[in-house]
Amino acid sequence: MMKACTAVLPSKKLVWLMLIVFSLLLESVALIYQYVLDYPPCVVCIQIRILLVAMIVISLIGLLLRAYMSSRFVSLLALLAVCGVSIERSWMLLGTERGFIFGSCGFDLGLPAWLALDEWLPFVFKVQTTCGYTPEIAFGITMAEALLAFFSVMALFIVYLLFVIAKPAE
């Protein structure tokens, strides 16, 4: 049975590489919006960037340990958890933008002193503005809407992979 399970989709290198590439692509788009299009990031935007880095790291671990069923399963569960938090952060960003969530965000990331990403890599993780709006990507779709859609689809994809991993190949 274990041999049959190793042949299923999540053990394929392409799946893990795709997860890494999508996360890197989103990080790149964020940096283009920041440095080329001059849209400074807010605290929630930076938190989403941190979550994308977590997705990259988890996907790299999944890629390197894809031969082991348990590591694939744990990596996919961790990715699903990161997607869940990313959906919540994207919802918060959208709610702040649209005004159905009342609150404000300042310049404090809320990270512990031992994880001072904003000091180590300020060009990627430094908060530069307060929350309020996100830029339009295309066709009237804002970045907050696009992020919410992306992470929701990603979560569904990971749930699918978890079901594939749990079902033995026939």
Phi, psi and omega per residue, in radians:
M1 nan -0.735 -3.119
M2 -1.115 -0.657 3.114
K3 -1.117 -0.685 3.124
A4 -1.144 -0.612 -3.127
C5 -1.234 -0.447 -3.093
T6 -1.279 -0.215 -3.105
A7 -1.588 -0.038 -3.078
V8 -1.360 2.896 -3.005
L9 -0.839 -0.864 -3.053
P10 -1.082 -0.223 3.097
S11 -1.471 -0.156 -3.123
K12 -1.292 2.375 -3.136
K13 -1.019 -0.662 -3.082
L14 -1.044 -0.663 -3.139
V15 -1.089 -0.823 -3.118
W16 -1.186 -0.697 3.092
L17 -1.110 -0.679 3.116
M18 -1.083 -0.752 3.109
L19 -1.083 -0.705 3.113
I20 -1.158 -0.807 -3.106
V21 -1.111 -0.771 3.123
F22 -1.063 -0.735 3.134
S23 -1.161 -0.749 3.091
L24 -1.118 -0.649 3.107
L25 -1.094 -0.777 3.110
L26 -1.131 -0.698 3.071
E27 -1.073 -0.741 3.135
S28 -1.116 -0.754 3.113
V29 -1.066 -0.732 3.122
A30 -1.056 -0.742 -3.139
L31 -1.220 -0.600 3.066
I32 -1.126 -0.786 3.101
Y33 -1.090 -0.615 -3.128
Q34 -1.282 -0.887 -2.972
Y35 -1.663 -0.513 -3.121
V36 -1.640 -0.789 -3.082
L37 -1.661 -0.029 3.043
D38 1.052 0.879 3.009
Y39 -1.961 1.730 -3.097
P40 -1.170 2.523 -3.092
P41 -1.448 2.546 3.053
C42 -1.655 3.131 -3.091
V43 -1.103 -0.688 -3.135
V44 -1.200 -0.661 3.087
C45 -1.048 -0.757 3.133
I46 -1.180 -0.670 3.082
Q47 -1.067 -0.673 3.095
I48 -1.165 -0.666 3.071
R49 -1.063 -0.716 3.111
I50 -1.108 -0.718 3.098
L51 -1.123 -0.617 3.073
L52 -1.144 -0.684 3.072
V53 -1.109 -0.691 3.079
A54 -1.066 -0.708 3.096
M55 -1.092 -0.693 3.125
I56 -1.125 -0.809 -3.124
V57 -1.106 -0.807 3.136
I58 -1.107 -0.714 3.126
S59 -1.156 -0.638 3.063
L60 -1.106 -0.733 3.092
I61 -1.105 -0.774 3.092
G62 -1.042 -0.687 3.124
L63 -1.138 -0.824 -3.094
L64 -1.196 -0.564 -3.085
L65 -1.908 0.418 -3.043
R66 -1.140 -0.285 3.133
A67 -1.264 -0.267 -3.083
Y68 -1.875 2.147 -3.104
M69 -0.980 -0.783 -3.083
S70 -1.140 -0.671 3.132
S71 -1.222 -0.619 3.068
R72 -1.113 -0.758 -3.117
F73 -1.120 -0.819 3.138
V74 -1.137 -0.724 3.115
S75 -1.087 -0.744 3.123
L76 -1.165 -0.683 3.077
L77 -1.110 -0.728 3.112
A78 -1.120 -0.717 3.086
L79 -1.101 -0.680 3.112
L80 -1.121 -0.699 3.101
A81 -1.123 -0.755 3.104
V82 -1.097 -0.710 3.085
C83 -1.086 -0.707 3.119
G84 -1.056 -0.805 3.110
V85 -1.154 -0.678 3.132
S86 -1.137 -0.659 3.074
I87 -1.105 -0.776 3.131
E88 -1.082 -0.766 3.136
R89 -1.148 -0.692 3.108
S90 -1.148 -0.679 3.088
W91 -1.111 -0.732 3.099
M92 -1.073 -0.757 3.115
L93 -1.108 -0.787 3.116
L94 -1.128 -0.745 3.135
G95 -1.108 -0.671 3.088
T96 -1.179 -0.719 3.135
E97 -1.122 -0.756 -3.087
R98 -1.542 -0.256 3.091
G99 1.558 0.171 3.083
F100 -1.617 -0.083 2.947
I101 -2.120 2.081 -3.121
F102 -1.710 2.177 3.138
G103 3.012 3.091 3.107
S104 -2.409 2.751 3.043
C105 -2.231 2.436 -3.100
G106 -1.698 -2.453 -3.074
F107 -1.952 0.087 -3.109
D108 -1.672 2.092 3.132
L109 -1.220 -0.407 -3.116
G110 1.416 0.310 3.129
L111 -1.476 2.597 3.075
P112 -1.189 2.802 -3.095
A113 -1.041 -0.555 -3.112
W114 -1.340 -0.106 3.122
L115 -2.230 1.059 -3.058
A116 -1.503 1.122 -3.109
L117 -1.026 -0.642 -3.139
D118 -1.157 -0.386 3.073
E119 -1.596 -0.612 -3.115
W120 -1.304 -0.734 -3.109
L121 -2.290 1.190 -3.064
P122 -1.120 -0.457 -3.139
F123 -1.209 -0.273 3.101
V124 -1.942 -0.699 -2.939
F125 -2.008 0.237 3.141
K126 -1.543 2.206 3.083
V127 -1.260 2.285 -3.074
Q128 -2.120 -0.132 3.138
T129 -2.720 2.941 3.067
T130 -1.524 2.851 3.135
C131 -1.244 2.688 3.088
G132 3.026 -0.719 3.128
Y133 -2.711 2.822 3.001
T134 -2.196 2.686 -3.098
P135 -1.217 2.725 3.053
E136 -1.348 2.319 3.123
I137 -1.473 -1.019 3.133
A138 -2.964 2.639 3.045
F139 0.966 0.573 3.121
G140 1.386 0.077 -3.141
I141 -1.556 2.172 3.140
T142 -1.496 2.900 3.131
M143 -1.071 -0.662 3.121
A144 -1.077 -0.758 3.120
E145 -1.132 -0.749 -3.141
A146 -1.115 -0.725 3.122
L147 -1.128 -0.747 3.116
L148 -1.057 -0.774 3.122
A149 -1.144 -0.786 -3.113
F150 -1.053 -0.886 -3.089
F151 -1.182 -0.547 3.082
S152 -1.158 -0.798 3.103
V153 -1.122 -0.724 3.121
M154 -1.072 -0.729 3.110
A155 -1.093 -0.756 3.104
L156 -1.094 -0.709 3.106
F157 -1.093 -0.742 3.140
I158 -1.178 -0.673 3.053
V159 -1.053 -0.753 3.074
Y160 -1.011 -0.815 3.128
L161 -1.074 -0.646 3.108
L162 -1.132 -0.635 3.094
F163 -1.239 -0.637 3.097
V164 -1.148 -0.706 -3.113
I165 -1.182 -0.560 -3.097
A166 -1.401 -0.341 -3.102
K167 -1.710 2.169 3.121
P168 -1.153 2.529 3.075
A169 -1.165 2.575 -3.094
E170 -1.691 nan nan
